[in-house]
């Protein structure tokens, strides 16, 4: 319901261009696949593996698959990369891939996945806020209502039993 409310703007007037619905669909797919990854880790021997080993397995598999996909796409590769591109890649490698996933895998090993999964809903909140701050994307009433739904959902999942 919350996602339908947030995505409804794209049905009437795409604020981010003609590919907004594709982006929304890919965002939902990413969330589903992230959840599937969490379930696969919790339901396999990786649940008892160290976070470092889990991260190594995930990066090794995804590195091979993404490289093969990039080569198969036939898209041209840049002859050189700018300082901004190298800096962006360094941030993605260190902050996003290494630190955040290492912490995530440690959390999965020590806490119930159901409680942790609610915090993954903060990803679109940060995406919305950073999109508005860095890209000057509009924040509409509909999106604010959807964000309130996220906040209420996180509170409901994590409130004390009783």
N, C-alpha and C positions, 0 to 999 in steps of 0.2 A: 504494500500500500504506500509506504513512505517513498519507495523508488518510483512508483507510478506518478505520485504527486510531483516529485522532483523532475522527472522526465517529461511531464505533460507539456511544458513550455515548448519543447522541441516539436511537438505535434502541430502547434498553432503558429509559432513564429520562431524558427531557429535563431537563437541569439549569437551562436558562434559559427554560423555559416551552414552551407548545405550538407556538411558531413557530421553535423552534431549528433544525429541519431546513430550513426555508425560508431562514433566515439562513445556514446552512452552504452551501446550494446557491447562494445569491447570492454568497457569498464565493468559491466555486470559479469561478463565472461571471466575477466581477471579475478573478480571476487569469488566466483564459483570455483575456479581452478585453485585459488589460494586455499579455500576451504577444503578442497579435495586433497591438496598437499598436506595440510594439517592432519586430516583423517588418515592418510597413508602413513605418515610418520608415527602417529599415535597407535595405529593398528599393526605396526610391523616391529621388527627387531630394532629399528632405528629409535624407538621410544626409550631404549636403554643405552643407546650409543651416546657418546659425548657430543655436545653441540658442534664442536669443531669437525668431527667426522661427518655428521649430518650435513653441515654446510659444504664440506669438501665433495660429498657425493652429489649434492644438488648442483653445485657449480660445475663439476666435471660433466655431468649429463647435459645440463642446459648449455654449457659452452660448446659441446660437440653438436648438439641439435641446432643451436642458433647459428653457428658457423656454417653448417651444411645448408640451412635454409637461406642464409644470406648468399652463399655461392650459387645455389639453385635458382634464386630469383633473377639472376643475371643483371642486377642493378649495378651501375658503375660505382667503383670505389673512388674516394677522393685521392688525388695525388699527394696532398698534404693537408694537415689539420691546423687550424688556428690555435692560438693560446687559449682562447675561450673554450674551444672544443676539447683540448687536452685537460683543461681545468675541470670542465663538466664531467669528463670521463673519470678523472681522479676522484671527484666527489662521489660519483655513482659507485665506484669500486670500493672506496674506503668507508664512506658514511652509510650508504644505502645497502650495498651488498655485504660488506664484511661486518660492520658494527651492528646494524639493525637486525640482520638475519641471525647473527650469532646470539644476540640477546633473545630474539624470538624463539630460536630452537632451545635455548636454555629454559625459557618460560614454559614452552610446551612440555618439556621434560619434568618440570616441577609443579605445574598447576593444571587444573582441569581445562581441557580444550574448550568446553562450553563457556566458561567464564572468560577465557582469553579472547575467544572469537568475537565477543561483543566489542572489544576495544579495536578490532580491525575496522569497525564502522567509523572510527575517527579518521580514517584515510580520506574519505570524501570531504570531511569537514576541513581538514588541512588543505586539500586540493582546492576547495572553493575559496577559502580565505587567501591562499597564495595566488590563485588565479585573479582574484580581485585586486590584491596588493601589487603583484608583479606585472600582470597583463591587462589590468584595468577592465576586467570582465564585469558585467553587471551582476549585482546581487539583488534578486527580486524577492518579493513577498513569498512567492511560492517556494523558492529555495530556502528561505528562512524558516518556513513552516516545516519543510523536509528536515532541516537541521535540528529543529526542535524535536521532531520524531526520533531522530538518531539519539539525541540526549536522553529522551524519556526511555527509549529502548535500552540504552546502556545502564541507566539507573534501575530499571525493572529487573534486568538480568543479575545485577550485582548488589541489589539491596539485601539487607540481612533477612534471613528466613524468620518467619514468625507471623 
